[in-house]
Amino acid sequence: MDNKPIIFNHPLIQHKLSFLRDKNTGSKEFRELCSEITMLMCYEATRDLPLEETEIETPMGPAHTKVIAGRKLAAIPILRAGLGMVDGILSLIPAAKVGHIGIYRNPETALPVEYYCKLPSDIQEREVIVLDPMLATGGSAVDAISLVKERGVTTIKFMCIIAAPEGLRALITAHPDVQIYCAALDSHLDSHKYIIPGLGDAGDRIFGTK
């Protein structure tokens, strides 16, 4: 693999992650925590954005400063749970465009099924961050990134909150050129392909559907 996965150990992320995992955390707080954790991770995931010199006028006179140069960003959540991470990205990068990829896991085969894909028209000109709170088997992430690549995108990052070793291996094997960011690497998948200890079904907890 070209890029080693980045597993965050920042105290603020780990603190918020503890409450995110707690089964007693309600949907409202769960959504807020997802957004906050994503925002903190985005800070690091955008560390390599290129800068260019510019000149502005301060109240005290001219100043030479820096602004982001080069490609613009797009956030691509994998529906539906990935929607819970979008606001965290937009709070830091409000000009980012947002696409959507709909993939669900067949409960019998545990394989991903694509049902929707809508991306910005200039997606090939952007740096893309694919979002999904849980990287379990890795099937949805692998397929979503493949769809993005098919549309000409060359710079892709993947951001999740919790990953299982099985999903991490699958994603690294399929897309070794994609930098992966996650807040925690958990123990394993159970017989139903849920991450252990994980946090349950992220989509259900975000939208209060269970």
PyMOL commands that set and color helices and strands:
alter all, ss='L'
color gray80, all
select helices_A, chain A and resi 11-21+27-45+81-92+123-125+139-150+165-174+202-207
alter helices_A, ss='H'
color red, helices_A
select strands_A, chain A and resi 6-7+51-58+61-68+72-79+97-98+100-105+112-118+126-131+134-135+156-163+179-185+188-189+195-196
alter strands_A, ss='S'
color yellow, strands_A
deselect
rebuild
show_as cartoon
